[in-house]
Amino acid sequence: MSNIGLILIGIGIVGFAFFIFREIILWYWKINRIEELLEKIEKNTRKGEIGEEKSKN
């Protein structure tokens, strides 16, 4: 195999390992769950703002 082939395989392995470790870290720190909760809070907050605007008019 040529050097280019080995480099590409190495980059592929490193990329794969990065995504595996990224998921483990996100799971451990519960980042995905926190993001979902923040989106729900934002959605509920925006609903409240719309209701307040209607009651003011």
C-alpha distance (Angstrom), angle and dihedral (degrees) to the residues before:
residue distance angle dihedral
M1 . . .
S2 3.74 . .
N3 3.77 125.4 .
I4 3.81 90.7 -108.0
G5 3.80 90.4 56.4
L6 3.79 92.3 50.7
I7 3.79 91.2 47.8
L8 3.81 91.8 51.2
I9 3.80 91.6 48.4
G10 3.81 89.8 49.1
I11 3.79 91.7 50.2
G12 3.80 89.9 48.8
I13 3.80 92.4 51.3
V14 3.80 92.3 47.2
G15 3.81 90.9 48.3
F16 3.80 91.8 49.5
A17 3.82 91.8 48.3
F18 3.82 90.2 48.6
F19 3.80 92.6 56.1
I20 3.81 92.7 45.4
F21 3.81 92.9 50.2
R22 3.80 90.9 43.2
E23 3.81 90.9 57.7
I24 3.80 91.2 47.6
I25 3.81 91.8 51.2
L26 3.82 92.4 46.6
W27 3.80 90.2 49.2
Y28 3.80 93.3 47.2
W29 3.79 94.9 50.5
K30 3.85 91.5 37.7
I31 3.79 90.6 -127.2
N32 3.82 93.7 151.8
R33 3.81 92.0 52.4
I34 3.81 92.2 46.8
E35 3.80 89.8 51.7
E36 3.81 91.5 51.6
L37 3.81 91.3 49.9
L38 3.80 92.5 48.8
E39 3.81 90.4 51.1
K40 3.81 90.3 51.5
I41 3.81 90.9 49.0
E42 3.80 90.8 49.9
K43 3.80 91.3 48.2
N44 3.81 91.9 50.7
T45 3.79 91.7 45.5
R46 3.78 91.7 52.8
K47 3.83 90.4 49.9
G48 3.80 88.4 53.9
E49 3.80 91.9 50.8
I50 3.80 91.5 53.4
G51 3.81 91.0 50.0
E52 3.81 91.3 49.9
E53 3.80 91.9 50.6
K54 3.81 91.7 52.7
S55 3.79 93.1 48.7
K56 3.82 91.3 51.0
N57 3.81 92.8 55.7
